Amino acid sequence: MEEDFGKPQRQSIVGIFVMFIYSIQGYAKAFWPLLVICILKFNEFDKLNVLIGVLIVLAFFSIMGIISYLRYLNFTFYIDHENNEFIITEGILNKTITTIQLYKIQQVNINQSLIQRLVGVYELVVDTAGSNKKEGSIKAISHALALDLKTRLLENESKKALVFHDDITASDEISIEKRSDVEIPFIRISFLSLLKIGITSNYVKSFFVLLAFFISLYDHIKQITGRDVLNDQNIEDYVDRSQIATAFLTLFIVFFLTVIVINLVRTIFTYFDYKIARQKGSLLLSYGLLNTKSTIIKPEKVQITSVTQNFFQKKMNVLQLKIKQATGGEKEGNKQLIEIPGCNELEKEGILKLLFKKIPEKGVMLKPNFRKLGFSVFLTIGLPLLGFYFIRDFIMEQLPMSDYLVLLYVIFVGIIQFYIFKNNRLYINNDFIILQSGAWDVTNKIILPSKIQAITTSQLFWHKNINIGSLTLHTAGGNISFQLGNFTAIKQYVNLWLYEMETSDSNWM
């Protein structure tokens, strides 16, 4: 029997436990360095301090348990059918009422973390477009109830879609309703594809995450112990000078392999068993090993679609798709970014056909002027070299081989900037705009002219004689920019896009 949701309802009773665990996790993330130090120094504490510590922890757990129970009692949700609103009430002392208008709901996601899986509940998250306000999240709800609530919250979308088809008869409408709940298998990303993506992408991101971890750990140890571990004694006292180069090379290799392993594990845990199905003309995505996630992509609400591939991935026939839907601003952008890793060319074409009804093709090509390369080289090489010139004598005293490192930096950055300039292209045809960019990972961002919300063009006064300028296309999912291209051609296309924006009835919200 389907729920009416017209009266306030509470989460599952195990929501108390879920809230308690999430609260503990929040504090654990904030104080994990202190916990590490306490474990390492455990033998140095006397029994009285240990006893006091245990009592404090027990008191803390008791307080968090009471708070979790009160949060559970004060958390309710229901649908106001009269005003077409989804309402969530929460808070212990300060009551918070979140009201979400049904027609603004962009998608409803059903997720399940490891904790929620252990107790047999799911999380339901309501996403809206064009707003920075707080959105709805129910942490502990049964799967059946979550599916029922999701259907009710998205009912207005089904009705809205039928409004645009006046020739649909009553029997056709019933047939559509029957087919709407059927999930047709479409694509399944294999484990091998995830392995390929895991070892060929996100090196820089994983590197800095690992580096930040070690720096943070070192800084906390230094603050708590008051000792600088790295400077307790000179390295020459325990390592022969002739072995320093070998040690650094070995450390670099280990560090690099660790980065690859971390990225591989993250990819597999996040995107394991990635399945894509068709549902109501949309893409239904589900994935995750420990934390499972289910989300829907509606073609009419897709703003920017990115296809990214590097040299190794091209040889392995894998690539990454990223889809951005309407957001409420730059801070909301990452939340609405949906990744589909490990697609091959055929799977990519199938997804693009469902999103755009056809495969996007590159049309007229606009290239940036060579001055863009010169300016980029000046910023990334010229200015750093100028700064190095003023402090070179000081650095040479500490690091005699710094000149060789600077030379390697110039060569490396110069090659990167050259390929960034070489790959930077804007392709335009009647149906699509495609911006190509990147040095190693080459990305093609695809948008429809009808999804453009605003257009900004700019031209510096010293660029007028050589007829170059810049273009920025603003969409509800973010902006794309093309700099120092042929300004006459840019203005011609801008006029066409402005006309299409005025005459378009695209339902991007």
FENZIHU-V104071 format. One record per residue. N is the residue number from 1. PHI is phi in degrees with one decimal (999 if undefined). PSI is psi in whole degrees, 0 to 359 (* if undefined). OMEGA is omega in whole degrees, -180 to 180 (* if undefined). Layout:
BEGIN
[[N;PHI;PSI;OMEGA] [N;PHI;PSI;OMEGA]]
END
This chain:
BEGIN
[[1;999;131;-177] [2;-77.0;144;177] [3;-77.6;150;178] [4;-86.9;328;-180] [5;61.1;14;179] [6;-81.9;345;179] [7;-112.7;150;-180] [8;-56.5;133;180] [9;-126.7;154;178] [10;-103.7;167;175] [11;-73.1;175;174] [12;-61.2;151;-177] [13;-60.2;331;179] [14;-72.2;356;175] [15;-59.3;334;177] [16;-61.1;313;180] [17;-64.9;318;-179] [18;-62.3;315;179] [19;-63.0;322;179] [20;-63.6;313;-179] [21;-64.0;316;180] [22;-64.0;324;178] [23;-65.1;316;178] [24;-63.1;319;180] [25;-61.4;321;-180] [26;-61.9;315;178] [27;-70.8;325;180] [28;-64.3;322;178] [29;-65.0;326;-178] [30;-76.9;327;-173] [31;-115.4;19;-177] [32;-62.1;325;178] [33;-61.4;321;179] [34;-65.2;322;178] [35;-64.1;320;179] [36;-62.2;316;-180] [37;-64.0;319;-180] [38;-62.9;322;179] [39;-67.3;317;-180] [40;-67.0;327;-177] [41;-100.8;15;-174] [42;-57.8;320;-177] [43;-66.9;341;-178] [44;-86.8;349;180] [45;-84.7;143;175] [46;-84.2;170;-174] [47;-64.0;326;-180] [48;-64.5;315;179] [49;-63.9;321;178] [50;-64.1;317;180] [51;-62.8;315;178] [52;-61.0;318;179] [53;-61.8;318;179] [54;-63.6;319;179] [55;-63.5;319;179] [56;-63.4;317;180] [57;-63.6;316;179] [58;-63.5;319;178] [59;-64.0;320;179] [60;-63.2;314;179] [61;-62.1;321;180] [62;-64.1;315;180] [63;-63.1;316;-180] [64;-64.7;326;177] [65;-65.0;317;178] [66;-63.8;316;179] [67;-61.7;318;180] [68;-63.1;320;179] [69;-65.4;317;179] [70;-66.4;323;177] [71;-63.4;322;178] [72;-64.4;316;-179] [73;-64.3;326;-174] [74;-95.2;5;180] [75;-100.6;116;177] [76;-135.5;158;178] [77;-147.1;149;177] [78;-165.3;167;178] [79;-106.8;124;176] [80;-87.4;96;-175] [81;-65.4;330;-178] [82;-67.8;318;-179] [83;-101.9;4;-179] [84;52.9;57;-179] [85;-134.0;147;173] [86;-103.7;123;-171] [87;-120.8;130;177] [88;-121.7;128;178] [89;-114.2;133;-179] [90;-153.0;170;179] [91;113.9;150;180] [92;-98.6;294;177] [93;-91.5;313;177] [94;-96.8;106;-179] [95;-75.3;135;178] [96;-122.3;128;177] [97;-114.8;116;178] [98;-101.4;121;-179] [99;-113.7;122;-179] [100;-119.6;119;178] [101;-70.9;133;-173] [102;-60.0;324;-176] [103;-72.2;346;178] [104;-91.3;354;-179] [105;-70.4;122;-179] [106;-88.2;316;177] [107;-158.6;159;177] [108;-124.4;118;-178] [109;-102.6;141;175] [110;-114.9;112;-177] [111;-116.1;163;178] [112;-148.7;114;177] [113;-83.4;175;179] [114;-61.1;317;179] [115;-61.6;316;-179] [116;-67.3;327;178] [117;-67.2;323;-179] [118;-63.9;326;-178] [119;-102.2;3;172] [120;75.7;35;177] [121;-128.1;171;-179] [122;-129.3;165;174] [123;-109.8;134;177] [124;-112.6;125;-177] [125;-121.5;129;179] [126;-104.0;123;179] [127;-110.0;136;175] [128;-119.5;162;-180] [129;-108.1;150;173] [130;73.3;23;-179] [131;-145.8;142;175] [132;-97.0;2;-177] [133;-71.0;162;180] [134;-62.6;139;-180] [135;-108.9;173;-173] [136;-85.1;140;177] [137;-146.5;124;177] [138;-114.3;116;-169] [139;-79.9;332;-174] [140;-138.2;103;-179] [141;-147.3;146;-179] [142;-68.4;158;-177] [143;-64.8;318;180] [144;-62.5;316;180] [145;-67.2;323;178] [146;-64.1;317;179] [147;-64.5;319;180] [148;-64.6;314;179] [149;-65.0;320;178] [150;-60.3;317;179] [151;-61.8;317;-179] [152;-65.4;319;-178] [153;-68.7;333;-178] [154;-101.8;8;-180] [155;-59.4;323;-177] [156;-65.0;333;178] [157;-68.9;319;179] [158;-64.5;318;180] [159;-66.2;320;-179] [160;-64.1;322;-179] [161;-66.3;325;-179] [162;-73.5;336;-179] [163;-62.1;328;-176] [164;-81.9;1;180] [165;-124.0;85;-175] [166;-68.8;339;-176] [167;-87.1;5;179] [168;-78.6;126;180] [169;-86.9;173;-179] [170;-62.0;319;180] [171;-66.2;323;177] [172;-63.6;320;-179] [173;-63.6;319;178] [174;-64.2;321;179] [175;-64.3;320;178] [176;-64.1;318;-179] [177;-63.1;323;180] [178;-68.3;323;-178] [179;-79.6;343;-172] [180;-66.5;332;-177] [181;-91.4;359;-179] [182;-87.2;125;179] [183;-97.7;113;-179] [184;-91.0;121;179] [185;-55.9;137;-175] [186;-128.5;299;-179] [187;-141.8;144;174] [188;-134.1;117;-178] [189;-75.3;122;-176] [190;-74.8;161;177] [191;-62.9;323;179] [192;-62.9;321;178] [193;-64.2;321;177] [194;-64.6;323;176] [195;-61.5;316;-180] [196;-62.3;316;179] [197;-67.5;321;-177] [198;-63.0;326;-178] [199;-96.0;0;-177] [200;-125.1;12;-177] [201;-145.1;162;173] [202;59.8;33;178] [203;-61.6;311;-175] [204;-62.9;315;-179] [205;-61.8;313;-180] [206;-65.4;323;180] [207;-60.9;312;-177] [208;-72.4;329;175] [209;-63.9;315;179] [210;-66.4;319;180] [211;-63.9;317;179] [212;-63.3;325;179] [213;-62.6;312;-178] [214;-67.9;322;178] [215;-65.0;317;179] [216;-63.7;316;180] [217;-63.9;316;179] [218;-62.9;318;-179] [219;-65.7;319;179] [220;-68.3;321;177] [221;-63.2;319;180] [222;-64.9;319;-179] [223;-68.1;321;-175] [224;-80.5;318;-177] [225;-88.1;339;-178] [226;72.8;16;-179] [227;-119.6;138;174] [228;-92.9;98;-172] [229;-59.0;322;-176] [230;-71.0;338;-177] [231;-111.9;20;177] [232;-63.7;327;176] [233;-154.8;158;-179] [234;-68.8;146;-178] [235;-65.0;333;180] [236;-66.1;341;-178] [237;-71.8;335;-177] [238;-128.7;358;177] [239;-132.6;129;178] [240;-65.4;139;-176] [241;-57.8;325;-179] [242;-68.5;344;-179] [243;-97.7;358;-177] [244;-64.2;315;-180] [245;-60.6;317;179] [246;-63.7;319;180] [247;-63.1;317;180] [248;-66.2;320;179] [249;-63.6;316;178] [250;-62.8;318;179] [251;-62.2;320;179] [252;-63.7;316;-180] [253;-63.2;314;179] [254;-61.4;317;-180] [255;-62.7;316;-179] [256;-64.7;316;178] [257;-64.4;323;177] [258;-63.3;320;177] [259;-60.1;316;-180] [260;-64.0;316;-179] [261;-63.2;315;180] [262;-60.9;316;-179] [263;-66.0;322;179] [264;-65.3;314;180] [265;-63.3;316;180] [266;-60.4;317;-179] [267;-63.5;314;-178] [268;-67.5;316;-179] [269;-65.5;323;-177] [270;-76.5;317;-169] [271;-113.8;17;-179] [272;-58.9;140;178] [273;55.8;50;-178] [274;-75.0;116;-179] [275;-121.1;140;178] [276;-125.4;126;-179] [277;-129.1;159;175] [278;-89.8;134;176] [279;-149.0;118;-180] [280;55.1;37;-180] [281;75.3;9;-180] [282;-116.3;174;176] [283;-98.9;125;175] [284;-103.6;116;-177] [285;-107.2;137;174] [286;-142.5;136;-177] [287;-166.0;169;177] [288;123.5;141;178] [289;-92.7;297;178] [290;-89.8;315;178] [291;-107.2;107;-179] [292;-89.0;148;-178] [293;-138.6;143;177] [294;-132.4;128;-178] [295;-146.5;161;-178] [296;-120.1;136;174] [297;-111.5;121;178] [298;-99.0;123;-175] [299;-53.9;321;-177] [300;-69.0;344;-178] [301;-105.2;2;177] [302;-74.1;130;-178] [303;-102.1;306;-178] [304;-130.6;129;176] [305;-115.9;124;-177] [306;-112.7;135;175] [307;-117.4;118;-175] [308;-119.7;136;-180] [309;-156.0;138;174] [310;-110.3;184;-174] [311;-60.7;312;-179] [312;-64.3;318;-180] [313;-65.3;326;177] [314;-64.9;319;178] [315;-67.1;328;-180] [316;-88.8;358;-180] [317;59.6;47;173] [318;-133.0;157;179] [319;-156.1;174;180] [320;-120.2;133;174] [321;-108.1;135;175] [322;-127.6;131;-176] [323;-122.6;126;179] [324;-111.2;127;175] [325;-99.9;183;-177] [326;-62.5;135;180] [327;-126.6;169;179] [328;-96.5;13;-179] [329;146.3;177;-177] [330;-62.2;323;-179] [331;-66.3;335;-179] [332;-88.9;353;-172] [333;-60.0;314;-177] [334;-64.0;329;-178] [335;-66.6;325;-177] [336;-94.0;6;178] [337;-84.5;120;-178] [338;-112.5;126;-177] [339;-105.8;139;173] [340;-125.0;94;-176] [341;-89.2;152;171] [342;82.2;16;176] [343;-72.1;149;167] [344;-96.7;181;-175] [345;-62.6;318;-179] [346;-66.4;319;178] [347;-66.8;321;177] [348;-59.7;315;-179] [349;-63.9;322;178] [350;-63.9;319;179] [351;-67.1;316;-180] [352;-64.5;324;178] [353;-64.3;321;179] [354;-69.0;325;-178] [355;-76.1;321;-172] [356;-117.7;359;-177] [357;70.9;354;177] [358;-158.7;166;178] [359;-84.2;122;179] [360;-59.9;135;179] [361;-118.9;147;179] [362;-79.4;132;-179] [363;-105.6;231;180] [364;-64.7;136;-176] [365;-104.1;130;173] [366;-109.3;132;180] [367;-107.5;149;173] [368;-75.8;152;176] [369;-68.6;152;-177] [370;-61.9;342;178] [371;-64.1;335;176] [372;-63.9;319;177] [373;-64.4;316;-180] [374;-61.7;319;-179] [375;-68.1;320;179] [376;-64.6;320;178] [377;-64.7;321;179] [378;-62.4;317;-178] [379;-71.4;320;-172] [380;-93.8;341;-179] [381;-120.8;311;-176] [382;-61.0;307;-178] [383;-64.5;315;176] [384;-59.7;322;178] [385;-65.5;322;178] [386;-63.7;317;177] [387;-65.4;322;179] [388;-64.8;326;-179] [389;-60.0;322;-176] [390;-76.3;336;-178] [391;-115.9;14;-175] [392;-60.9;316;-177] [393;-60.3;318;180] [394;-65.5;317;-179] [395;-67.2;323;-179] [396;-62.3;328;178] [397;-66.8;324;-179] [398;-87.6;326;-176] [399;-138.2;89;-175] [400;-59.5;335;-177] [401;-93.7;20;-176] [402;-64.3;329;180] [403;-61.3;320;179] [404;-67.3;323;178] [405;-66.2;321;178] [406;-63.8;319;178] [407;-61.0;317;177] [408;-62.8;321;178] [409;-61.6;314;-179] [410;-61.8;315;-179] [411;-65.0;314;-177] [412;-63.9;310;-179] [413;-66.4;324;178] [414;-61.5;317;178] [415;-64.4;317;179] [416;-59.9;313;-179] [417;-65.0;325;178] [418;-63.3;314;-179] [419;-72.5;329;174] [420;-61.1;316;179] [421;-66.6;318;-178] [422;-64.1;323;-177] [423;-88.1;350;-178] [424;-76.5;107;-178] [425;-142.8;150;175] [426;-120.0;120;-179] [427;-107.8;135;-175] [428;-134.6;130;167] [429;-136.5;188;-174] [430;-66.1;334;-173] [431;-108.5;336;-172] [432;-138.7;155;170] [433;-123.2;125;-176] [434;-125.0;120;176] [435;-102.9;120;178] [436;-102.7;135;-178] [437;-156.3;168;176] [438;113.3;157;178] [439;-101.8;294;178] [440;-90.7;305;173] [441;-86.3;106;-179] [442;-89.2;123;-176] [443;-114.0;135;173] [444;-113.1;112;178] [445;-94.0;125;-174] [446;-112.8;129;173] [447;-135.8;158;174] [448;-94.2;138;178] [449;-55.3;329;-178] [450;-71.4;345;180] [451;-89.1;355;-180] [452;-70.8;131;178] [453;-96.6;324;180] [454;-154.6;158;-179] [455;-130.9;133;177] [456;-120.8;126;173] [457;-118.7;147;-180] [458;-145.3;149;179] [459;-150.6;118;176] [460;-70.5;150;-172] [461;-63.3;331;179] [462;-82.4;359;176] [463;-97.9;354;-176] [464;-67.1;319;-178] [465;-65.4;330;180] [466;-99.5;4;172] [467;57.3;53;174] [468;-127.8;154;-179] [469;-164.3;182;-176] [470;-121.1;156;-176] [471;-135.0;136;174] [472;-130.4;126;178] [473;-104.0;123;-178] [474;-100.2;127;176] [475;-126.2;172;179] [476;-71.1;350;179] [477;-108.9;8;-178] [478;129.8;182;-176] [479;-116.8;153;169] [480;-127.4;140;-174] [481;-127.6;144;175] [482;-131.1;123;-171] [483;-111.9;143;172] [484;56.5;49;173] [485;-101.4;179;178] [486;-61.3;114;-171] [487;-73.1;329;178] [488;-64.3;315;178] [489;-65.4;321;179] [490;-60.2;314;-178] [491;-64.8;325;178] [492;-63.8;316;180] [493;-70.7;326;178] [494;-60.5;319;179] [495;-61.4;319;178] [496;-65.6;318;-179] [497;-68.0;323;177] [498;-63.0;321;178] [499;-64.8;316;-180] [500;-66.4;324;178] [501;-62.6;321;-178] [502;-72.9;329;-177] [503;-99.6;357;-177] [504;-79.9;143;174] [505;-114.1;32;-177] [506;-62.4;133;-179] [507;-97.4;69;-177] [508;-75.0;343;178] [509;-87.6;*;*]]
END
